[in-house]
Amino acid sequence: MKKSLRVLLLSVTLVALPTVAHVAAQEDVDPEALVAQLPEDLAGLYDGIQETVLPSAYDGFAMPEAPWTFCHAESFMGNPWRVAFNNAYKFWVDKYIEEGLISDFQFADANLDVALQISQIRNFIDQGCDVITTIAASSTGLDEVIADAYDAGIPFITIASAVTSPYAVNIGLNPYVWGRDMGNYVCEALGGEGNIFFVEGIAGQPIVALETGGGMEGLSNCPDVNIVAQVNGNWSPVDTKNVVLQALATNPVPIDAVWTSGSETAVIAQVFRDAGLELPLITGSISGDAVGFWKENDDFSFFGGAVTPDWHGQIVFRVAVRMLLGQEPLLNRIVVPLPQITIEDFPDWARDCMTVETPTIFPIPPEDVISEDLLNAYFRNGEAIPHYDYSLAPDPCDAVS
């Protein structure tokens, strides 16, 4: 029998919190104490986001038996990252279909329309989906429909897009820590002084504010660092190229580093190369064209991580399966450790198919970003799921036609 009442249980005190408003106002919920339940290496990933952490709403939640219907509410399919994410997610869904554990997969794309995404999720509820996953179009706008899914006995999981509803489990990296690590590296690499461009993502996005806030903290120990421009590249190669060109034109000073969180590092490097300028240190997420640029330019300097779509696709799938199997998350937020990458690591990530012309190919981490043992720590009764083997993940070159 599926759960029909909204009940949020504190993982330590087992106190029932019957409404969203009560959860938001509950003074007894101490985020730091909740995070302290985790191993030290995971607890450290929550720096800067403790205020968003709540106990999971899924203690004792009655899960359906397999075979399951998986339903994914996508918010935007307009860039290569999202396409690759959905391909990675569907790879594991298809494997479980072959194993007889999933009977159907439903997909909807809202194209950044929050109202449409709400409607699509309601349709999933009406269709009797067994689990709903999403990259949310809004951090707050889906809260009511998420509660409706919970009432209907359907677990709700987000990836790379945390929501404020206490009835969702949110998965992703910590953008504040990610931005801070890059700021720290730039500060140290420049010896505490130099000129920097900040190229941010989409203006107004909560994740952008967190990344930039972390970046600023990382640079705060370097009083002689000068941020000469702060622009928005919208995580788009075209937009990034344009704003960097404009920034170079209006700031004719030597640039020592470009802080960015996106995958457009090769685009930025190429703008400097085309302008005949010395390549700065560039931060960001590793991508196929960055690997290709590195192959052709031995003066390319990079620091960042792997905010790549493959692990996002597989981790949301793994958490969904764990929950459907009755494993209970300790918290409403699962933070995934992000591997740090310098230019010295590129040989381990490179593949022959990666060139400067392949921005749609994303490298796959040589090792799983979060092992089954480490993921177990996020669950009260964590256990490796069947039929999952990271070595089975498709090679990124398989996507090349």
NUTIKOL-819574 format. One line per 8 residues: number of its first residue (from 0); their letters; for each residue x, y, z of N, C-alpha, C. Coordinates in steps of 0.02 Angstrom, whole numbers, m for minus. Layout:
NUTIKOL-819574
NUM = a = X/Y/Z/X/Y/Z/X/Y/Z ~ ...
end
This chain:
NUTIKOL-819574
0 = mkkslrvl = 43/m60/0/0/0/0/44/62/0 ~ 30/110/m44/71/170/m49/51/221/4 ~ 100/260/26/89/310/78/44/366/51 ~ m5/388/91/m51/439/69/m47/502/111 ~ m9/502/165/m2/560/208/68/587/203 ~ 74/654/206/140/685/205/169/682/276 ~ 221/643/284/253/637/349/328/644/339 ~ 357/690/373/430/699/371/458/679/438
8 = llsvtlva = 500/628/440/526/602/503/597/625/512 ~ 611/653/570/680/669/586/718/605/594 ~ 777/601/562/815/539/562/843/522/630 ~ 847/571/676/875/557/742/819/551/794 ~ 773/600/794/723/602/847/656/571/826 ~ 648/557/761/586/529/736/525/570/755 ~ 531/637/749/475/682/761/440/695/695 ~ 375/688/693/338/698/631/325/772/620
16 = lptvahva = 340/795/559/327/864/540/274/863/485 ~ 212/881/499/157/867/453/150/913/394 ~ 179/973/394/169/1018/338/235/1049/317 ~ 235/1075/254/294/1109/229/311/1169/273 ~ 260/1207/292/272/1266/334/304/1247/400 ~ 281/1192/428/309/1169/492/382/1150/482 ~ 398/1116/428/467/1098/414/510/1160/409 ~ 486/1210/372/526/1270/362/538/1307/428
24 = aqedvdpe = 491/1302/474/497/1340/537/526/1298/594 ~ 538/1235/582/559/1190/636/628/1209/663 ~ 629/1237/723/692/1259/752/735/1202/775 ~ 705/1144/787/744/1087/812/786/1054/759 ~ 773/1070/695/812/1040/642/879/1076/637 ~ 931/1044/657/998/1072/656/1036/1043/596 ~ 1045/1081/542/1078/1053/482/1147/1026/497 ~ 1185/1060/539/1253/1037/553/1252/970/588
32 = alvaqlpe = 1203/960/633/1198/895/668/1179/840/619 ~ 1135/857/572/1115/807/522/1174/786/479 ~ 1212/837/456/1270/823/414/1323/783/452 ~ 1327/796/517/1377/762/559/1367/687/563 ~ 1308/662/542/1296/590/540/1339/556/487 ~ 1363/596/438/1398/568/381/1472/560/397 ~ 1507/517/360/1580/514/366/1611/582/353 ~ 1669/594/382/1700/660/378/1712/683/306
40 = dlaglydg = 1732/636/262/1747/656/193/1684/677/156 ~ 1625/653/176/1563/676/145/1536/738/180 ~ 1541/741/246/1516/799/283/1548/864/259 ~ 1612/861/241/1647/920/218/1620/948/152 ~ 1583/907/115/1555/930/51/1496/978/61 ~ 1471/984/122/1411/1025/135/1427/1096/156 ~ 1490/1115/155/1508/1183/175/1469/1234/133 ~ 1438/1281/167/1402/1335/131/1331/1320/113
48 = iqetvlps = 1307/1258/123/1237/1243/105/1199/1209/161 ~ 1224/1213/223/1191/1178/278/1119/1201/288 ~ 1104/1264/271/1037/1289/284/984/1255/241 ~ 1004/1221/188/956/1188/144/946/1114/162 ~ 981/1091/212/981/1019/227/927/1003/279 ~ 887/952/262/834/927/306/839/851/310 ~ 807/821/359/802/748/358/762/725/297 ~ 779/669/272/740/642/215/668/628/236
56 = aydgfamp = 623/636/189/552/623/201/534/550/188 ~ 584/507/176/570/440/151/585/384/201 ~ 584/400/266/588/347/316/522/307/315 ~ 527/242/305/467/200/307/419/211/250 ~ 441/244/197/398/257/140/385/192/102 ~ 322/176/89/304/114/56/319/118/m19 ~ 369/80/m41/390/82/m111/356/27/m151 ~ 343/39/m215/312/m12/m258/362/m67/m275
64 = eapwtfch = 335/m125/m291/378/m180/m312/394/m175/m387 ~ 451/m203/m405/470/m205/m476/423/m254/m513 ~ 416/m244/m580/450/m194/m622/419/m125/m614 ~ 461/m74/m622/441/m5/m610/434/35/m674 ~ 395/88/m669/391/138/m721/432/199/m699 ~ 485/214/m736/526/272/m722/500/331/m764 ~ 497/390/m734/473/450/m770/520/508/m756 ~ 543/540/m810/591/595/m803/562/659/m832
72 = aesfmgnp = 558/711/m790/534/777/m811/593/822/m825 ~ 612/829/m887/669/871/m907/645/942/m914 ~ 688/990/m897/668/1061/m902/695/1095/m965 ~ 747/1065/m996/777/1098/m1054/822/1049/m1091 ~ 810/1042/m1155/852/997/m1196/891/1036/m1249 ~ 901/1101/m1236/929/1145/m1287/1004/1152/m1287 ~ 1040/1109/m1250/1113/1111/m1256/1140/1040/m1254 ~ 1202/1030/m1277/1230/963/m1282/1236/927/m1215
80 = wrvafnna = 1247/965/m1161/1255/935/m1095/1191/897/m1076 ~ 1134/929/m1086/1070/897/m1067/1057/835/m1111 ~ 1073/839/m1174/1064/781/m1218/1106/723/m1194 ~ 1169/738/m1178/1215/685/m1155/1192/657/m1087 ~ 1167/701/m1043/1141/678/m979/1084/627/m989 ~ 1037/646/m1031/980/601/m1041/1000/536/m1075 ~ 1050/539/m1118/1075/477/m1149/1106/431/m1096 ~ 1144/462/m1049/1176/422/m997/1124/392/m950
88 = ykfwvdky = 1074/430/m932/1020/406/m890/983/348/m924 ~ 966/359/m987/928/308/m1024/969/244/m1034 ~ 1035/250/m1037/1076/190/m1044/1062/141/m986 ~ 1061/167/m925/1050/124/m867/977/102/m862 ~ 931/145/m882/860/125/m883/852/66/m931 ~ 882/71/m989/875/17/m1038/905/m49/m1012 ~ 959/m43/m975/989/m104/m947/941/m137/m898 ~ 907/m97/m858/860/m126/m810/796/m151/m844
96 = ieeglisd = 780/m121/m901/725/m149/m941/743/m219/m965 ~ 806/m226/m987/830/m292/m1010/828/m343/m953 ~ 842/m319/m892/843/m364/m834/773/m376/m805 ~ 723/m343/m832/654/m354/m809/635/m314/m748 ~ 677/m266/m726/662/m227/m666/626/m162/m681 ~ 629/m139/m743/591/m80/m765/547/m101/m823 ~ 484/m81/m820/437/m100/m872/426/m44/m923 ~ 436/19/m902/421/75/m947/461/136/m926
104 = fqfadanl = 475/180/m975/509/243/m962/470/299/m996 ~ 450/350/m958/414/407/m985/458/469/m980 ~ 456/511/m1031/499/570/m1034/457/630/m1057 ~ 473/689/m1027/441/751/m1048/491/808/m1043 ~ 488/855/m1090/533/913/m1090/491/976/m1087 ~ 504/1018/m1036/465/1079/m1026/495/1140/m1060 ~ 555/1135/m1087/587/1191/m1122/586/1256/m1081 ~ 606/1250/m1017/613/1306/m971/546/1338/m950
112 = dvalqisq = 491/1305/m965/425/1330/m946/404/1295/m881 ~ 404/1332/m826/390/1303/m760/319/1276/m758 ~ 272/1315/m783/202/1293/m782/193/1228/m822 ~ 228/1223/m879/223/1163/m919/255/1104/m882 ~ 311/1115/m848/341/1060/m811/296/1036/m755 ~ 262/1081/m722/214/1062/m670/160/1018/m700 ~ 133/1039/m757/81/1000/m791/106/931/m811 ~ 167/927/m836/196/863/m856/205/816/m796
120 = irnfidqg = 226/845/m739/234/804/m679/166/779/m655 ~ 114/822/m659/47/800/m639/24/742/m684 ~ 41/745/m747/24/690/m792/60/626/m771 ~ 123/633/m750/160/575/m726/125/544/m664 ~ 102/588/m620/67/564/m560/4/526/m581 ~ m34/555/m627/m96/523/m649/m83/457/m684 ~ m26/452/m718/m9/390/m754/16/335/m707 ~ 27/351/m644/49/301/m596/123/285/m600
128 = cdvittia = 164/336/m614/237/324/m615/259/299/m546 ~ 310/257/m545/336/231/m482/390/275/m453 ~ 423/316/m494/472/364/m470/474/420/m522 ~ 483/482/m498/489/540/m542/556/573/m528 ~ 596/582/m581/659/618/m576/654/681/m618 ~ 696/730/m602/693/792/m640/758/831/m635 ~ 772/870/m686/814/930/m681/764/987/m680 ~ 754/1016/m621/698/1061/m610/707/1128/m645
136 = asstglde = 652/1155/m671/653/1221/m703/651/1277/m651 ~ 634/1261/m589/630/1311/m537/646/1279/m470 ~ 680/1316/m426/696/1288/m360/637/1290/m313 ~ 588/1333/m327/530/1339/m283/464/1323/m317 ~ 461/1331/m383/397/1327/m418/365/1259/m420 ~ 404/1206/m407/377/1138/m412/356/1110/m344 ~ 362/1150/m291/352/1122/m224/283/1090/m215 ~ 232/1122/m240/164/1095/m230/155/1029/m266
144 = viadayda = 177/1024/m328/168/963/m365/213/907/m338 ~ 270/925/m310/313/875/m278/277/846/m217 ~ 243/888/m177/204/863/m121/148/818/m145 ~ 118/834/m202/65/792/m230/92/724/m250 ~ 152/723/m279/182/659/m296/195/618/m233 ~ 219/651/m181/232/617/m117/167/588/m89 ~ 113/627/m91/47/603/m69/25/541/m107 ~ 43/539/m171/23/483/m213/69/423/m205
152 = gipfitia = 118/428/m160/163/372/m148/219/367/m199 ~ 237/423/m231/288/422/m283/350/459/m259 ~ 407/427/m251/467/463/m231/488/512/m286 ~ 514/570/m264/532/623/m310/605/642/m299 ~ 645/642/m353/717/651/m349/739/703/m400 ~ 779/751/m378/807/800/m424/882/786/m433 ~ 907/809/m490/979/805/m503/1001/873/m530 ~ 1056/899/m503/1086/962/m527/1038/1021/m523
160 = savtspya = 989/1018/m479/938/1071/m476/898/1066/m411 ~ 929/1080/m354/896/1071/m290/833/1113/m285 ~ 782/1085/m254/719/1119/m243/708/1128/m168 ~ 662/1173/m150/651/1188/m80/600/1141/m47 ~ 566/1100/m85/518/1054/m56/553/1003/m10 ~ 526/991/50/555/940/93/538/869/71 ~ 498/862/18/476/797/m5/517/772/m65 ~ 571/806/m80/616/785/m134/683/765/m105
168 = vniglnpy = 717/720/m140/787/706/m127/827/739/m182 ~ 872/784/m163/911/823/m211/982/796/m216 ~ 1005/785/m277/1071/758/m289/1112/807/m330 ~ 1174/814/m314/1218/857/m354/1281/874/m316 ~ 1324/911/m350/1384/936/m316/1365/998/m276 ~ 1411/1022/m237/1402/1085/m199/1432/1141/m240 ~ 1391/1182/m273/1419/1234/m317/1461/1285/m280 ~ 1446/1296/m216/1486/1344/m177/1557/1318/m167
176 = vwgrdmgn = 1563/1255/m147/1629/1224/m138/1666/1220/m205 ~ 1630/1203/m258/1659/1200/m325/1689/1268/m345 ~ 1651/1322/m335/1676/1388/m351/1733/1409/m307 ~ 1729/1392/m242/1782/1410/m195/1848/1375/m211 ~ 1843/1310/m229/1904/1274/m246/1940/1306/m305 ~ 1901/1328/m354/1932/1359/m413/1961/1427/m394 ~ 1926/1464/m350/1954/1528/m327/2018/1518/m288 ~ 2019/1468/m245/2080/1453/m206/2138/1437/m252
184 = yvcealgg = 2124/1396/m303/2178/1375/m348/2205/1435/m386 ~ 2160/1478/m411/2182/1537/m448/2225/1581/m404 ~ 2202/1592/m342/2239/1634/m295/2310/1607/m285 ~ 2315/1542/m273/2380/1513/m261/2424/1513/m324 ~ 2393/1495/m381/2431/1491/m443/2460/1558/m464 ~ 2423/1613/m449/2446/1679/m469/2491/1711/m416 ~ 2504/1674/m363/2546/1702/m310/2514/1761/m274 ~ 2448/1762/m275/2412/1813/m237/2399/1878/m273
192 = egniffve = 2419/1884/m336/2407/1946/m372/2398/1933/m447 ~ 2360/1977/m479/2348/1969/m550/2279/1994/m570 ~ 2266/1995/m635/2202/2018/m664/2160/1958/m685 ~ 2096/1960/m667/2052/1902/m678/1987/1924/m711 ~ 1964/1884/m759/1896/1888/m785/1853/1838/m747 ~ 1793/1857/m730/1742/1810/m705/1691/1800/m761 ~ 1685/1739/m786/1634/1722/m836/1584/1675/m803 ~ 1526/1702/m785/1476/1664/m749/1426/1632/m797
200 = giagqpiv = 1382/1591/m769/1330/1558/m808/1271/1604/m820 ~ 1211/1577/m815/1150/1615/m829/1133/1660/m770 ~ 1126/1724/m782/1111/1772/m729/1045/1754/m695 ~ 1044/1758/m629/984/1744/m591/975/1673/m569 ~ 1015/1627/m597/1010/1557/m577/1041/1549/m507 ~ 1006/1515/m461/1034/1507/m394/1103/1475/m393 ~ 1114/1427/m437/1179/1392/m439/1235/1441/m458 ~ 1219/1490/m500/1270/1539/m521/1291/1582/m461
208 = aletgggm = 1242/1603/m422/1258/1644/m363/1302/1605/m314 ~ 1288/1541/m306/1329/1500/m261/1399/1490/m287 ~ 1404/1474/m352/1471/1465/m382/1513/1528/m375 ~ 1482/1585/m392/1519/1648/m389/1536/1667/m317 ~ 1489/1656/m271/1504/1669/m201/1562/1629/m176 ~ 1564/1565/m195/1621/1523/m177/1685/1548/m208 ~ 1682/1567/m272/1741/1593/m306/1768/1655/m272 ~ 1723/1699/m252/1744/1760/m218/1777/1744/m151
216 = eglsncpd = 1750/1695/m116/1781/1676/m52/1851/1649/m64 ~ 1858/1608/m116/1924/1580/m130/1975/1633/m146 ~ 1953/1687/m176/1999/1741/m195/2008/1792/m140 ~ 1968/1786/m86/1969/1838/m34/2036/1841/3 ~ 2075/1787/0/2140/1787/33/2195/1817/m10 ~ 2175/1842/m68/2222/1873/m114/2203/1946/m126 ~ 2219/1991/m81/2197/2061/m88/2223/2096/m150 ~ 2276/2069/m180/2305/2101/m239/2278/2073/m305
224 = vnivaqvn = 2230/2027/m300/2196/2004/m361/2144/2056/m382 ~ 2145/2071/m447/2100/2122/m473/2051/2091/m523 ~ 1987/2092/m506/1935/2066/m552/1917/2122/m600 ~ 1941/2117/m661/1933/2172/m709/1869/2168/m748 ~ 1835/2111/m748/1771/2105/m783/1732/2047/m753 ~ 1667/2055/m750/1622/2003/m725/1562/2000/m772 ~ 1560/1947/m813/1511/1942/m867/1475/1875/m864 ~ 1420/1869/m901/1382/1807/m904/1387/1775/m973
232 = gnwspvdt = 1416/1715/m975/1422/1678/m1037/1365/1630/m1049 ~ 1320/1623/m999/1259/1582/m1005/1274/1509/m1020 ~ 1335/1485/m1004/1354/1416/m1019/1343/1399/m1093 ~ 1352/1449/m1133/1343/1442/m1206/1407/1460/m1241 ~ 1431/1419/m1288/1493/1435/m1324/1489/1502/m1360 ~ 1433/1516/m1393/1426/1578/m1431/1426/1638/m1384 ~ 1385/1635/m1332/1380/1691/m1285/1447/1701/m1248 ~ 1479/1647/m1229/1543/1653/m1195/1595/1686/m1239
240 = knvvlqal = 1598/1665/m1301/1646/1696/m1348/1634/1771/m1353 ~ 1571/1790/m1360/1555/1861/m1369/1573/1902/m1308 ~ 1556/1878/m1248/1568/1919/m1188/1643/1922/m1172 ~ 1680/1869/m1187/1753/1872/m1176/1785/1920/m1225 ~ 1763/1919/m1288/1789/1968/m1337/1776/2039/m1315 ~ 1714/2052/m1291/1697/2119/m1267/1739/2139/m1207 ~ 1749/2091/m1161/1788/2105/m1100/1860/2121/m1118 ~ 1888/2085/m1166/1957/2099/m1187/1962/2168/m1219
248 = atnpvpid = 1910/2186/m1257/1912/2250/m1292/1907/2309/m1244 ~ 1869/2300/m1190/1858/2355/m1143/1907/2355/m1084 ~ 1948/2302/m1080/1997/2297/m1026/2065/2278/m1055 ~ 2098/2325/m1086/2162/2310/m1120/2220/2304/m1071 ~ 2214/2256/m1026/2268/2242/m978/2284/2168/m983 ~ 2344/2148/m963/2360/2076/m964/2312/2037/m918 ~ 2284/1982/m943/2239/1941/m904/2276/1878/m883 ~ 2277/1867/m818/2315/1810/m790/2272/1748/m780
256 = avwtsgse = 2207/1757/m772/2163/1699/m761/2092/1717/m780 ~ 2056/1666/m802/1984/1672/m814/1950/1621/m769 ~ 1911/1646/m722/1872/1603/m678/1805/1591/m712 ~ 1790/1528/m726/1724/1511/m753/1706/1442/m728 ~ 1641/1428/m725/1618/1363/m701/1592/1319/m758 ~ 1592/1345/m818/1561/1309/m874/1609/1263/m910 ~ 1583/1235/m965/1622/1189/m1007/1653/1223/m1067 ~ 1653/1290/m1067/1675/1328/m1126/1748/1350/m1121
264 = taviaqvf = 1788/1311/m1087/1858/1331/m1077/1897/1334/m1142 ~ 1884/1289/m1188/1919/1291/m1252/1899/1352/m1292 ~ 1836/1371/m1288/1812/1432/m1322/1849/1493/m1297 ~ 1855/1497/m1230/1891/1554/m1200/1964/1554/m1222 ~ 1996/1495/m1218/2066/1491/m1238/2075/1512/m1311 ~ 2029/1492/m1354/2035/1507/m1425/2029/1582/m1438 ~ 1986/1616/m1399/1979/1689/m1406/2046/1722/m1391 ~ 2079/1701/m1338/2145/1729/m1322/2196/1712/m1376
272 = rdaglelp = 2194/1650/m1399/2242/1630/m1451/2231/1671/m1515 ~ 2169/1679/m1536/2154/1717/m1597/2174/1790/m1590 ~ 2172/1816/m1528/2190/1886/m1517/2266/1894/m1510 ~ 2303/1839/m1514/2375/1843/m1507/2399/1856/m1437 ~ 2357/1839/m1388/2374/1851/m1318/2399/1788/m1285 ~ 2438/1797/m1232/2461/1740/m1193/2402/1706/m1160 ~ 2401/1640/m1161/2345/1604/m1131/2346/1611/m1055 ~ 2288/1630/m1025/2285/1634/m953/2269/1565/m924
280 = litgsisg = 2274/1560/m859/2246/1502/m824/2171/1506/m831 ~ 2139/1450/m848/2066/1448/m857/2038/1393/m813 ~ 1987/1410/m774/1953/1359/m734/1890/1337/m771 ~ 1859/1283/m746/1796/1260/m775/1789/1185/m771 ~ 1743/1160/m813/1729/1089/m816/1761/1059/m878 ~ 1793/1001/m871/1827/970/m928/1776/951/m982 ~ 1797/958/m1044/1754/942/m1101/1797/916/m1158 ~ 1764/886/m1208/1800/856/m1263/1841/906/m1303
288 = davgfwke = 1813/966/m1315/1851/1014/m1353/1909/1043/m1313 ~ 1903/1045/m1246/1960/1067/m1205/2017/1017/m1210 ~ 2000/953/m1209/2051/902/m1218/2084/910/m1287 ~ 2043/923/m1338/2069/933/m1405/2114/994/m1410 ~ 2095/1048/m1376/2136/1108/m1376/2203/1094/m1341 ~ 2201/1056/m1288/2262/1038/m1252/2309/998/m1297 ~ 2281/954/m1338/2323/913/m1382/2363/957/m1430 ~ 2335/1015/m1449/2366/1058/m1499/2404/1117/m1469
296 = nddfsffg = 2397/1128/m1403/2426/1187/m1372/2457/1168/m1304 ~ 2523/1163/m1304/2556/1140/m1242/2561/1195/m1189 ~ 2536/1256/m1205/2536/1309/m1155/2467/1319/m1124 ~ 2421/1273/m1137/2354/1276/m1108/2359/1261/m1033 ~ 2331/1304/m991/2333/1296/m919/2262/1291/m892 ~ 2246/1238/m856/2177/1224/m836/2174/1199/m764 ~ 2122/1219/m729/2104/1188/m666/2028/1185/m661 ~ 2002/1128/m639/1930/1123/m632/1909/1056/m608
304 = gavtpdwh = 1853/1034/m634/1824/970/m614/1786/939/m670 ~ 1749/887/m653/1711/850/m704/1636/857/m691 ~ 1610/916/m708/1537/926/m703/1507/897/m767 ~ 1519/833/m776/1502/801/m839/1434/765/m835 ~ 1401/758/m891/1332/732/m891/1327/658/m875 ~ 1381/619/m888/1376/547/m880/1363/528/m807 ~ 1402/557/m760/1392/537/m691/1328/565/m663 ~ 1305/622/m688/1240/647/m668/1184/598/m687
312 = gqivfrva = 1190/570/m748/1139/523/m771/1138/459/m731 ~ 1197/433/m716/1199/368/m681/1185/375/m607 ~ 1204/432/m575/1193/438/m503/1119/447/m487 ~ 1083/486/m527/1011/493/m513/975/427/m523 ~ 998/388/m571/969/322/m582/983/276/m522 ~ 1045/276/m499/1064/232/m443/1026/250/m379 ~ 1019/315/m365/981/335/m306/908/315/m312 ~ 879/323/m372/809/304/m382/800/229/m369
320 = vrmllgqe = 845/188/m396/839/116/m385/847/98/m312 ~ 895/129/m278/905/116/m207/841/131/m168 ~ 810/188/m182/750/206/m146/692/159/m161 ~ 685/140/m223/632/93/m241/642/25/m209 ~ 705/8/m195/721/m55/m161/713/m50/m85 ~ 692/9/m62/678/18/9/735/48/49 ~ 788/71/16/842/103/53/821/175/70 ~ 835/197/131/810/260/157/866/312/161
328 = pllnrivv = 861/366/121/912/419/126/910/452/194 ~ 968/470/220/971/505/284/949/577/278 ~ 966/608/222/955/680/212/916/692/148 ~ 891/753/141/856/771/79/905/794/26 ~ 970/794/42/1019/818/m6/1079/771/m6 ~ 1095/743/m64/1152/700/m73/1203/738/m115 ~ 1260/754/m83/1312/793/m118/1364/745/m145 ~ 1378/752/m209/1425/707/m243/1494/739/m245
336 = plpqitie = 1546/704/m224/1614/733/m228/1635/743/m300 ~ 1666/799/m313/1687/816/m381/1762/807/m388 ~ 1784/765/m433/1857/757/m442/1888/821/m469 ~ 1944/841/m440/1981/899/m463/2028/879/m520 ~ 2033/922/m570/2072/906/m629/2119/964/m645 ~ 2182/948/m654/2230/997/m680/2251/973/m750 ~ 2291/1013/m783/2312/995/m850/2353/931/m850 ~ 2385/915/m794/2424/853/m789/2380/791/m790
344 = dfpdward = 2315/800/m775/2269/743/m775/2238/729/m843 ~ 2246/774/m890/2213/767/m955/2228/701/m990 ~ 2289/674/m987/2300/611/m1022/2255/554/m998 ~ 2235/556/m935/2191/503/m909/2119/510/m933 ~ 2101/570/m955/2032/583/m977/2026/585/m1053 ~ 2081/591/m1088/2080/602/m1160/2060/539/m1198 ~ 2027/548/m1254/2011/495/m1301/2026/521/m1371 ~ 2039/474/m1418/2058/494/m1486/2004/536/m1520
352 = cmtvetpt = 1941/526/m1503/1887/561/m1537/1881/634/m1514 ~ 1916/654/m1462/1910/722/m1434/1956/770/m1471 ~ 1926/818/m1503/1963/870/m1540/1932/937/m1524 ~ 1961/990/m1551/1933/1057/m1539/1864/1064/m1572 ~ 1847/1018/m1616/1782/1021/m1649/1730/976/m1615 ~ 1744/951/m1555/1697/906/m1522/1674/932/m1454 ~ 1642/991/m1453/1617/1016/m1389/1559/976/m1361 ~ 1529/933/m1402/1472/894/m1379/1493/827/m1349
360 = ifpipped = 1558/813/m1349/1583/751/m1318/1611/768/m1249 ~ 1587/733/m1200/1608/746/m1131/1648/687/m1104 ~ 1708/699/m1079/1747/644/m1051/1711/609/m994 ~ 1725/545/m986/1698/506/m931/1754/496/m880 ~ 1739/508/m816/1792/499/m764/1822/430/m768 ~ 1888/425/m761/1921/359/m761/1894/313/m707 ~ 1872/343/m651/1842/304/m597/1775/335/m579 ~ 1731/294/m551/1665/318/m530/1674/375/m480
368 = visedlln = 1636/429/m489/1644/486/m444/1621/471/m373 ~ 1576/422/m366/1556/401/m299/1544/326/m300 ~ 1585/291/m262/1581/218/m261/1517/195/m226 ~ 1500/132/m235/1441/106/m201/1451/109/m126 ~ 1511/94/m102/1524/97/m30/1515/168/m3 ~ 1539/217/m40/1531/286/m17/1458/308/m20 ~ 1424/288/m72/1353/305/m78/1312/272/m22 ~ 1333/214/1/1298/180/55/1292/226/117
376 = ayfrngea = 1341/269/127/1342/311/187/1286/362/188 ~ 1256/374/131/1200/421/127/1133/388/144 ~ 1134/322/155/1072/286/167/1075/250/234 ~ 1018/246/266/1014/211/330/1028/136/321 ~ 1007/109/266/1016/38/252/1046/29/183 ~ 1100/66/170/1130/67/104/1161/1/83 ~ 1151/m16/20/1178/m78/m8/1184/m70/m84 ~ 1237/m97/m112/1248/m93/m185/1188/m121/m222
384 = iphydysl = 1170/m87/m277/1113/m110/m316/1135/m164/m366 ~ 1089/m207/m387/1107/m258/m436/1117/m229/m505 ~ 1156/m263/m545/1165/m249/m616/1199/m182/m630 ~ 1228/m151/m579/1265/m89/m591/1340/m103/m589 ~ 1374/m84/m642/1446/m92/m646/1472/m33/m686 ~ 1511/9/m653/1534/71/m686/1572/56/m751 ~ 1606/1/m753/1645/m15/m813/1601/m27/m875 ~ 1536/m36/m865/1490/m46/m921/1470/19/m955
392 = apdpcdav = 1485/76/m923/1465/141/m952/1496/148/m1021 ~ 1457/173/m1069/1483/178/m1137/1541/228/m1143 ~ 1588/213/m1186/1644/258/m1199/1616/321/m1233 ~ 1642/380/m1216/1615/441/m1249/1623/441/m1324 ~ 1672/405/m1349/1681/403/m1422/1627/363/m1456 ~ 1588/323/m1418/1533/286/m1448/1480/332/m1476 ~ 1478/395/m1450/1428/443/m1473/1446/474/m1540 ~ 1507/463/m1563/1529/492/m1626/1505/448/m1683
400 = s = 1468/477/m1727/1441/438/m1783/1492/431/m1839
end
